[in-house]
Amino acid sequence: MANTPYKLDLVVARVNGQDKVTLYAGDVERVTWTRGSGQILTGGRVGVMVRGGAARFQELEQGDVGHPGPRRREVTRSTRSAKTGERGRPLRDLRAS
């Protein structure tokens, strides 16, 4: 199965105290999920954390899909850097318009 690149727009909105994250391809809504503030979603090469209606992104060196828990102790250098503020690029904010 070949990898297919997609260009998606991500919109984060604050709804009833939770962050609603929606991915759009053009004007078509493709994926929507609601998360508690501060939860981290990762997949492929990009991690997304939503908090207070804003999204922060970090490019990952190693894909890690799933909820962090006792069974998953895999931490990428970029993720660790984002937590400690040491190496790597700073996280960027994307505010919903």
Buried (B, 14 or more C-beta within 10 A) or exposed (E): EEEEEEEEEBBBBBEEEBBBBBBBEEEEEEEEEEBEBEBBBBEEEBBBBBBEBBBBBBEBEEEBEEEBEEEEEEEBEBBEBBEEEEEBEEBEEBEBE
